[in-house]
Amino acid sequence: MTAQPETRSALGRAVDEIEETGIAIILGLMCLITFINVVLRYGFNTGLIWGLEATSFLFAWLVLFGISYAVKVTAHLGVDAIINIVPRPMRRALGLVAALICVAYAALLMKGAWDYWANFANLPQTTGRWFPTGIEEMTRTSYRGWYEVVDIPFPEWLRWIEPIMNEGEHYEKLPRFIPYVILPFGIALLLFRFIQAAWRIWTGRAESLIVSHEAEDAVDEVSDMNKGD
């Protein structure tokens, strides 16, 4: 079955823009910081102390943006050995089951990502072992907004958050809740993409979940090149 052209909703278009713009900005910043560090190191025998940590965080952001974007563009690898030997109606059923498993998996990740980030953002974690069953009660000792990263300095234009997150105390380094926010945000994007994929199968616009044939395409490309020789 050939996937039918899909009219994207306003939400879908907004998520597309967020992912594509975010990936482009992150790649640009990683290249810029790395280039500046190389010039400073080999040209002036110095460097950005915080450069390595910054690029590490940016790479983590890139990965978490990338996994949801790869779902959208069907770039994740898939094994279709079983799907190809069953009748077409069964393919759709198997695809829907796989999509629902992915949605449940992303929901589990979402709880873990929120609870981890909330620990640094002065926000309550959820109760329940697997799925949220409520909100934990916050106490004064629960606030962890004062945790900082190792090297990245705190930007002056963010001083306004100190009374909110750090009881008015000055930050010397960037608080961890800022780079760690990509955890719940990125997993929320992944959950959204899996729900989209499940909906496409349910409405008949696709018969299986995301499947990429990169290996087969590479073999075909090499074969075509050899024929040309």
Backbone as CSV, one residue per row, in Angstrom:
resi,resn,N_x,N_y,N_z,CA_x,CA_y,CA_z,C_x,C_y,C_z
1,MET,0.838,-1.190,0.000,0.000,0.000,0.000,0.878,1.247,0.000
2,THR,0.579,2.153,-0.886,1.323,3.401,-0.960,0.698,4.411,-0.020
3,ALA,1.533,5.024,0.810,1.026,6.014,1.756,0.413,7.174,1.007
4,GLN,-0.773,7.603,1.426,-1.482,8.694,0.810,-0.919,10.015,1.294
5,PRO,-0.992,11.063,0.439,-0.542,12.370,0.881,-1.297,12.795,2.126
6,GLU,-0.594,13.359,3.061,-1.170,13.687,4.354,-1.230,15.187,4.550
7,THR,-2.423,15.685,4.888,-2.589,17.094,5.207,-2.242,17.300,6.661
8,ARG,-1.230,18.082,6.907,-0.754,18.259,8.266,-1.608,19.279,9.001
9,SER,-1.851,19.002,10.256,-2.582,19.937,11.103,-1.668,21.065,11.524
10,ALA,-2.258,22.087,12.139,-1.457,23.208,12.632,-0.459,22.731,13.679
11,LEU,-0.900,21.794,14.542,0.012,21.237,15.545,1.150,20.471,14.885
12,GLY,0.810,19.674,13.863,1.839,18.914,13.165,2.858,19.819,12.496
13,ARG,2.377,20.894,11.870,3.297,21.834,11.224,4.182,22.526,12.250
14,ALA,3.609,22.864,13.410,4.395,23.518,14.463,5.483,22.591,14.993
15,VAL,5.142,21.316,15.203,6.132,20.352,15.685,7.231,20.153,14.648
16,ASP,6.843,20.104,13.365,7.845,19.986,12.303,8.822,21.151,12.350
17,GLU,8.290,22.351,12.501,9.144,23.540,12.533,10.076,23.513,13.746
18,ILE,9.546,23.101,14.888,10.366,23.040,16.107,11.515,22.061,15.922
19,GLU,11.216,20.877,15.410,12.255,19.862,15.228,13.302,20.298,14.206
20,GLU,12.853,20.748,13.054,13.788,21.098,11.992,14.625,22.314,12.365
21,THR,13.983,23.316,12.967,14.732,24.501,13.382,15.697,24.169,14.509
22,GLY,15.233,23.370,15.473,16.082,22.986,16.590,17.303,22.214,16.129
23,ILE,17.122,21.261,15.223,18.242,20.471,14.726,19.243,21.352,13.993
24,ALA,18.738,22.278,13.172,19.632,23.167,12.424,20.432,24.070,13.365
25,ILE,19.775,24.636,14.369,20.460,25.523,15.309,21.511,24.755,16.108
26,ILE,21.148,23.565,16.571,22.080,22.770,17.375,23.316,22.397,16.564
27,LEU,23.115,21.950,15.328,24.261,21.610,14.480,25.150,22.828,14.241
28,GLY,24.519,23.977,14.013,25.283,25.195,13.799,26.093,25.589,15.021
29,LEU,25.477,25.500,16.205,26.187,25.860,17.430,27.328,24.892,17.720
30,MET,27.105,23.608,17.495,28.170,22.628,17.720,29.369,22.910,16.818
31,CYS,29.096,23.181,15.535,30.181,23.476,14.606,30.898,24.762,14.995
32,LEU,30.139,25.787,15.383,30.732,27.074,15.737,31.625,26.959,16.971
33,ILE,31.119,26.317,18.021,31.905,26.181,19.255,33.164,25.355,19.010
34,THR,33.010,24.260,18.266,34.171,23.409,17.986,35.201,24.154,17.145
35,PHE,34.745,24.898,16.139,35.666,25.653,15.282,36.410,26.710,16.092
36,ILE,35.689,27.452,16.928,36.330,28.476,17.741,37.347,27.848,18.682
37,ASN,37.010,26.724,19.269,37.937,26.058,20.184,39.209,25.598,19.467
38,VAL,39.061,25.086,18.255,40.241,24.649,17.497,41.140,25.839,17.181
39,VAL,40.544,26.956,16.741,41.330,28.149,16.427,42.052,28.669,17.667
40,LEU,41.335,28.716,18.799,41.943,29.217,20.028,43.061,28.298,20.517
41,ARG,42.865,26.999,20.366,43.845,26.045,20.894,45.121,26.051,20.073
42,TYR,44.990,25.988,18.740,46.176,25.875,17.896,46.732,27.235,17.478
43,GLY,45.917,28.275,17.582,46.402,29.585,17.198,46.845,30.445,18.354
44,PHE,46.232,30.249,19.524,46.528,31.122,20.658,46.842,30.345,21.938
45,ASN,46.934,29.026,21.831,47.276,28.176,22.972,46.321,28.390,24.159
46,THR,45.060,28.561,23.850,44.039,28.703,24.886,42.780,27.985,24.402
47,GLY,41.645,28.260,24.976,40.417,27.602,24.546,39.253,27.947,25.444
48,LEU,38.089,27.512,25.029,36.885,27.698,25.830,36.785,26.539,26.819
49,ILE,36.920,26.837,28.086,36.891,25.781,29.102,35.560,25.037,29.063
50,TRP,34.505,25.781,28.784,33.170,25.186,28.801,32.769,24.583,27.459
51,GLY,33.668,24.632,26.460,33.308,24.191,25.120,32.927,22.722,25.035
52,LEU,33.711,21.856,25.685,33.437,20.421,25.618,32.102,20.077,26.267
53,GLU,31.838,20.665,27.432,30.579,20.380,28.101,29.401,20.904,27.287
54,ALA,29.571,22.088,26.690,28.494,22.661,25.891,28.183,21.788,24.681
55,THR,29.209,21.327,23.974,28.962,20.476,22.807,28.387,19.121,23.215
56,SER,28.756,18.644,24.404,28.174,17.380,24.891,26.675,17.540,25.130
57,PHE,26.286,18.647,25.762,24.859,18.903,25.972,24.142,19.090,24.641
58,LEU,24.760,19.820,23.736,24.142,20.045,22.432,23.975,18.739,21.669
59,PHE,24.956,17.838,21.792,24.835,16.543,21.126,23.671,15.744,21.710
60,ALA,23.508,15.813,23.035,22.376,15.134,23.660,21.058,15.716,23.163
61,TRP,21.005,17.040,23.033,19.807,17.677,22.482,19.559,17.204,21.049
62,LEU,20.638,17.103,20.273,20.509,16.673,18.881,19.945,15.260,18.788
63,VAL,20.424,14.375,19.646,19.942,12.996,19.648,18.457,12.946,19.988
64,LEU,18.059,13.687,21.018,16.671,13.623,21.458,15.726,14.313,20.477
65,PHE,16.199,15.346,19.793,15.409,15.899,18.688,15.375,14.906,17.529
66,GLY,16.521,14.269,17.287,16.645,13.407,16.129,15.791,12.153,16.178
67,ILE,15.613,11.562,17.367,14.846,10.308,17.423,13.384,10.550,17.057
68,SER,12.827,11.696,17.449,11.442,11.982,17.079,11.351,12.368,15.608
69,TYR,12.324,13.147,15.135,12.305,13.544,13.720,12.483,12.326,12.819
70,ALA,13.298,11.356,13.262,13.494,10.143,12.463,12.213,9.325,12.373
71,VAL,11.389,9.370,13.415,10.085,8.703,13.334,9.233,9.366,12.267
72,LYS,9.280,10.676,12.236,8.468,11.436,11.284,8.865,11.145,9.840
73,VAL,10.169,11.077,9.566,10.643,10.868,8.192,10.903,9.397,7.891
74,THR,10.485,8.495,8.793,10.645,7.041,8.645,12.105,6.658,8.382
75,ALA,12.994,7.208,9.196,14.423,6.925,9.026,14.928,5.846,9.967
76,HIS,14.104,5.422,10.942,14.529,4.337,11.821,14.492,3.013,11.059
77,LEU,15.432,2.147,11.367,15.465,0.837,10.725,14.343,-0.046,11.266
78,GLY,13.801,-0.878,10.409,12.747,-1.792,10.822,12.960,-3.160,10.207
79,VAL,12.524,-4.184,10.908,12.622,-5.559,10.405,11.230,-5.990,9.943
80,ASP,11.099,-6.282,8.657,9.782,-6.627,8.108,9.735,-8.048,7.564
81,ALA,10.588,-8.926,8.082,10.621,-10.302,7.578,9.288,-11.009,7.807
82,ILE,8.671,-10.761,8.964,7.381,-11.407,9.259,6.255,-10.698,8.529
83,ILE,6.298,-9.373,8.515,5.216,-8.602,7.890,5.071,-8.966,6.419
84,ASN,6.182,-9.229,5.741,6.124,-9.490,4.300,5.532,-10.851,3.950
85,ILE,5.410,-11.760,4.928,4.901,-13.097,4.609,3.457,-13.286,5.058
86,VAL,2.856,-12.255,5.647,1.466,-12.360,6.091,0.577,-11.595,5.127
87,PRO,-0.723,-11.920,5.085,-1.641,-11.189,4.200,-1.689,-9.707,4.551
88,ARG,-2.090,-8.896,3.581,-2.096,-7.449,3.765,-2.953,-6.992,4.943
89,PRO,-4.163,-7.531,5.154,-4.927,-7.093,6.333,-4.200,-7.367,7.647
90,MET,-3.465,-8.499,7.695,-2.718,-8.831,8.898,-1.549,-7.869,9.110
91,ARG,-0.992,-7.364,8.016,0.107,-6.409,8.146,-0.334,-5.162,8.902
92,ARG,-1.514,-4.686,8.576,-2.014,-3.491,9.243,-2.233,-3.751,10.722
93,ALA,-2.771,-4.948,11.050,-2.999,-5.291,12.456,-1.686,-5.371,13.218
94,LEU,-0.689,-6.022,12.615,0.618,-6.118,13.265,1.260,-4.745,13.409
95,GLY,1.092,-3.911,12.378,1.639,-2.562,12.447,1.005,-1.747,13.553
96,LEU,-0.312,-1.923,13.737,-1.008,-1.195,14.791,-0.552,-1.670,16.164
97,VAL,-0.365,-2.975,16.326,0.141,-3.503,17.600,1.521,-2.932,17.901
98,ALA,2.393,-2.933,16.884,3.743,-2.384,17.076,3.689,-0.908,17.445
99,ALA,2.793,-0.173,16.806,2.672,1.259,17.099,2.199,1.488,18.522
100,LEU,1.235,0.695,18.981,0.733,0.851,20.341,1.808,0.501,21.372
101,ILE,2.626,-0.505,21.060,3.741,-0.842,21.957,4.720,0.333,22.033
102,CYS,4.990,0.958,20.896,5.889,2.115,20.879,5.302,3.289,21.659
103,VAL,3.990,3.498,21.545,3.341,4.572,22.301,3.464,4.308,23.797
104,ALA,3.214,3.061,24.213,3.328,2.717,25.634,4.768,2.897,26.123
105,TYR,5.722,2.502,25.293,7.133,2.651,25.652,7.503,4.129,25.819
106,ALA,7.037,4.948,24.878,7.320,6.382,24.968,6.651,6.994,26.191
107,ALA,5.467,6.494,26.556,4.790,7.003,27.755,5.589,6.674,29.015
108,LEU,6.161,5.471,29.052,7.020,5.109,30.184,8.251,6.019,30.239
109,LEU,8.850,6.262,29.078,10.001,7.162,29.027,9.620,8.564,29.470
110,MET,8.408,8.991,29.118,7.960,10.333,29.465,7.883,10.509,30.972
111,LYS,7.380,9.515,31.656,7.316,9.598,33.121,8.714,9.687,33.718
112,GLY,9.607,8.825,33.249,10.966,8.850,33.772,11.681,10.149,33.462
113,ALA,11.479,10.671,32.244,12.135,11.920,31.861,11.626,13.085,32.704
114,TRP,10.303,13.133,32.913,9.752,14.210,33.739,10.262,14.130,35.177
115,ASP,10.237,12.946,35.745,10.655,12.795,37.142,12.128,13.151,37.317
116,TYR,12.947,12.805,36.330,14.370,13.137,36.440,14.575,14.643,36.343
117,TRP,13.912,15.281,35.356,14.093,16.721,35.174,13.474,17.512,36.325
118,ALA,12.328,17.067,36.805,11.655,17.777,37.891,12.518,17.849,39.139
119,ASN,13.381,16.876,39.326,14.268,16.865,40.484,15.203,18.071,40.506
120,PHE,15.494,18.634,39.319,16.384,19.791,39.220,15.619,21.090,38.971
121,ALA,14.327,21.003,38.701,13.554,22.178,38.293,12.595,22.665,39.367
122,ASN,12.754,22.201,40.602,11.873,22.607,41.704,10.413,22.303,41.399
123,LEU,10.177,21.198,40.738,8.829,20.774,40.385,8.566,19.390,40.972
124,PRO,7.310,19.069,41.235,7.021,17.762,41.841,7.170,16.621,40.856
125,GLN,7.688,15.510,41.339,7.729,14.303,40.544,6.372,13.612,40.608
126,THR,6.191,12.619,39.755,4.938,11.863,39.766,5.072,10.657,40.689
127,THR,3.956,10.195,41.176,3.934,8.959,41.957,3.600,7.797,41.029
128,GLY,3.795,6.585,41.521,3.557,5.411,40.699,4.847,4.885,40.118
129,ARG,4.934,3.565,40.011,6.171,2.957,39.535,6.290,2.995,38.024
130,TRP,5.206,2.700,37.315,5.256,2.612,35.864,4.591,3.814,35.206
131,PHE,3.360,4.089,35.597,2.611,5.202,35.031,2.231,6.169,36.143
132,PRO,2.089,7.468,35.824,1.763,8.455,36.862,0.437,8.139,37.548
133,THR,0.456,8.139,38.854,-0.774,7.942,39.632,-1.110,9.173,40.466
134,GLY,-0.277,10.184,40.396,-0.502,11.404,41.154,0.743,12.267,41.148
135,ILE,0.745,13.296,41.984,1.853,14.228,42.090,2.391,14.183,43.513
136,GLU,3.720,14.067,43.649,4.325,14.038,44.969,4.192,15.392,45.657
137,GLU,4.090,15.349,46.959,4.021,16.590,47.731,5.425,17.165,47.881
138,MET,5.556,18.455,47.581,6.852,19.117,47.640,7.127,19.633,49.052
139,THR,8.369,19.480,49.497,8.834,20.071,50.742,10.039,20.950,50.439
140,ARG,10.478,21.699,51.404,11.603,22.609,51.172,12.857,21.846,50.754
141,THR,13.044,20.664,51.303,14.230,19.878,50.953,14.117,19.255,49.563
142,SER,12.927,19.354,48.942,12.743,18.767,47.618,13.297,19.653,46.511
143,TYR,13.551,20.913,46.813,13.996,21.843,45.786,15.466,21.600,45.440
144,ARG,15.726,21.408,44.160,17.079,21.129,43.695,17.487,22.102,42.584
145,GLY,16.827,23.237,42.506,17.128,24.189,41.443,18.502,24.804,41.539
146,TRP,19.179,24.594,42.649,20.512,25.176,42.825,21.614,24.331,42.212
147,TYR,21.282,23.112,41.742,22.307,22.276,41.105,22.813,22.945,39.831
148,GLU,24.126,22.965,39.662,24.734,23.611,38.504,25.520,22.603,37.676
149,VAL,25.793,22.990,36.415,26.667,22.180,35.570,28.111,22.418,36.012
150,VAL,29.059,21.790,35.335,30.453,21.841,35.774,31.176,23.093,35.273
151,ASP,31.056,23.404,33.982,31.910,24.437,33.397,31.169,25.616,32.773
152,ILE,29.979,25.419,32.256,29.315,26.476,31.489,28.937,27.631,32.415
153,PRO,29.440,28.840,32.155,29.125,29.974,33.034,27.670,30.393,32.912
154,PHE,27.185,31.024,33.969,25.795,31.472,33.980,25.677,32.784,33.205
155,PRO,24.806,32.850,32.197,24.664,34.093,31.427,23.965,35.181,32.248
156,GLU,24.458,36.404,32.126,23.941,37.510,32.925,22.476,37.803,32.617
157,TRP,22.050,37.575,31.388,20.679,37.923,31.028,19.646,36.966,31.643
158,LEU,20.148,35.926,32.332,19.228,35.002,33.011,19.181,35.223,34.523
159,ARG,19.750,36.315,34.999,19.776,36.565,36.438,18.374,36.665,37.044
160,TRP,17.395,36.957,36.216,16.032,37.111,36.725,15.457,35.800,37.274
161,ILE,16.070,34.657,36.933,15.523,33.397,37.429,16.049,33.056,38.824
162,GLU,17.046,33.776,39.303,17.633,33.446,40.602,16.631,33.554,41.750
163,PRO,15.804,34.607,41.836,14.814,34.629,42.924,13.776,33.513,42.817
164,ILE,13.543,33.037,41.588,12.519,32.019,41.370,13.053,30.626,41.670
165,MET,14.272,30.340,41.213,14.795,28.985,41.260,15.838,28.766,42.349
166,ASN,16.478,29.844,42.838,17.610,29.658,43.739,17.516,30.552,44.973
167,GLU,16.296,30.938,45.354,16.053,31.734,46.551,16.905,33.010,46.584
168,GLY,17.141,33.584,45.415,17.888,34.821,45.333,19.388,34.667,45.332
169,GLU,19.890,33.467,45.540,21.333,33.242,45.535,21.868,33.291,44.103
170,HIS,23.107,33.774,43.964,23.711,33.891,42.644,24.151,32.527,42.125
171,TYR,23.870,32.305,40.837,24.428,31.151,40.132,25.806,31.523,39.592
172,GLU,26.763,30.635,39.756,28.050,30.806,39.110,28.098,30.059,37.784
173,LYS,27.455,28.911,37.744,27.381,28.110,36.526,25.920,27.959,36.116
174,LEU,25.720,27.490,34.920,24.372,27.283,34.397,23.645,26.226,35.227
175,PRO,22.434,26.514,35.711,21.704,25.484,36.467,21.342,24.301,35.574
176,ARG,21.345,23.131,36.168,21.162,21.915,35.380,19.776,21.802,34.761
177,PHE,18.776,22.429,35.371,17.432,22.236,34.840,17.287,22.824,33.434
178,ILE,18.189,23.740,33.047,18.096,24.332,31.710,18.532,23.340,30.630
179,PRO,19.739,22.769,30.681,20.076,21.783,29.636,19.281,20.486,29.759
180,TYR,18.855,20.147,30.976,18.128,18.889,31.163,16.672,18.959,30.702
181,VAL,16.175,20.150,30.371,14.777,20.273,29.965,14.499,19.509,28.672
182,ILE,15.562,19.216,27.904,15.368,18.476,26.664,14.860,17.061,26.925
183,LEU,15.070,16.535,28.130,14.615,15.173,28.428,13.095,15.045,28.308
184,PRO,12.310,15.785,29.106,10.860,15.654,28.927,10.374,16.204,27.594
185,PHE,11.022,17.272,27.110,10.579,17.864,25.847,10.820,16.921,24.677
186,GLY,12.026,16.352,24.613,12.343,15.438,23.521,11.503,14.171,23.542
187,ILE,11.261,13.631,24.731,10.440,12.423,24.829,8.979,12.740,24.510
188,ALA,8.522,13.941,24.852,7.162,14.344,24.483,7.015,14.400,22.961
189,LEU,8.038,14.890,22.268,8.022,14.886,20.808,7.986,13.458,20.270
190,LEU,8.765,12.563,20.877,8.774,11.163,20.445,7.397,10.534,20.635
191,LEU,6.775,10.785,21.783,5.432,10.257,22.037,4.444,10.783,21.007
192,PHE,4.549,12.065,20.682,3.666,12.665,19.677,3.844,11.981,18.327
193,ARG,5.084,11.713,17.945,5.343,11.085,16.647,4.825,9.652,16.594
194,PHE,4.955,8.914,17.697,4.429,7.552,17.711,2.905,7.556,17.645
195,ILE,2.278,8.514,18.305,0.818,8.623,18.217,0.411,8.945,16.784
196,GLN,1.155,9.827,16.128,0.900,10.131,14.724,1.003,8.872,13.861
197,ALA,2.065,8.090,14.085,2.264,6.878,13.298,1.134,5.881,13.527
198,ALA,0.722,5.738,14.789,-0.390,4.832,15.100,-1.676,5.305,14.434
199,TRP,-1.893,6.608,14.412,-3.113,7.156,13.803,-3.119,6.918,12.287
200,ARG,-1.951,7.033,11.654,-1.875,6.768,10.216,-2.259,5.329,9.897
201,ILE,-1.805,4.399,10.732,-2.159,2.999,10.511,-3.641,2.773,10.774
202,TRP,-4.161,3.356,11.838,-5.569,3.177,12.204,-6.504,3.714,11.119
203,THR,-6.134,4.827,10.503,-6.976,5.445,9.473,-6.711,4.897,8.081
204,GLY,-5.804,3.931,7.974,-5.568,3.284,6.696,-4.603,4.000,5.778
205,ARG,-3.934,5.041,6.248,-2.973,5.750,5.411,-1.612,5.070,5.392
206,ALA,-1.448,4.055,6.218,-0.231,3.235,6.220,-0.620,1.866,6.735
207,GLU,0.162,0.856,6.395,-0.161,-0.498,6.838,0.860,-1.045,7.829
208,SER,1.925,-0.309,8.049,2.927,-0.741,9.018,3.570,0.488,9.630
209,LEU,4.310,0.254,10.681,5.002,1.335,11.348,6.203,1.746,10.509
210,ILE,6.950,2.695,11.017,8.111,3.212,10.299,9.063,2.087,9.928
211,VAL,9.381,1.989,8.660,10.297,0.971,8.169,11.226,1.621,7.162
212,SER,12.492,1.465,7.354,13.488,1.997,6.426,14.291,0.849,5.839
213,HIS,14.624,0.972,4.591,15.382,-0.076,3.910,16.719,0.483,3.454
214,GLU,17.454,1.054,4.379,18.717,1.698,4.023,19.697,0.699,3.423
215,ALA,19.780,-0.508,4.000,20.733,-1.490,3.496,20.385,-1.895,2.064
216,GLU,19.100,-2.177,1.819,18.682,-2.566,0.480,18.909,-1.435,-0.508
217,ASP,18.599,-0.208,-0.110,18.805,0.930,-0.993,20.283,1.106,-1.327
218,ALA,21.150,0.874,-0.339,22.589,1.004,-0.577,23.067,-0.051,-1.559
219,VAL,22.566,-1.285,-1.398,22.948,-2.362,-2.324,22.479,-2.041,-3.734
220,ASP,21.236,-1.558,-3.862,20.714,-1.206,-5.184,21.515,-0.077,-5.815
221,GLU,21.919,0.881,-4.991,22.703,2.010,-5.512,24.054,1.545,-6.025
222,VAL,24.724,0.677,-5.273,26.012,0.144,-5.707,25.835,-0.681,-6.979
223,SER,24.738,-1.459,-7.024,24.474,-2.276,-8.216,24.293,-1.406,-9.453
224,ASP,23.562,-0.302,-9.298,23.352,0.606,-10.424,24.662,1.247,-10.869
225,MET,25.541,1.556,-9.906,26.838,2.135,-10.237,27.686,1.147,-11.022
226,ASN,27.630,-0.135,-10.615,28.429,-1.149,-11.301,27.927,-1.381,-12.714
227,LYS,26.609,-1.279,-12.884,26.058,-1.445,-14.240,26.548,-0.340,-15.150
228,GLY,26.686,0.867,-14.539,27.168,1.978,-15.354,28.599,1.802,-15.814
229,ASP,29.417,1.073,-15.003,30.795,0.815,-15.390,30.864,-0.199,-16.526
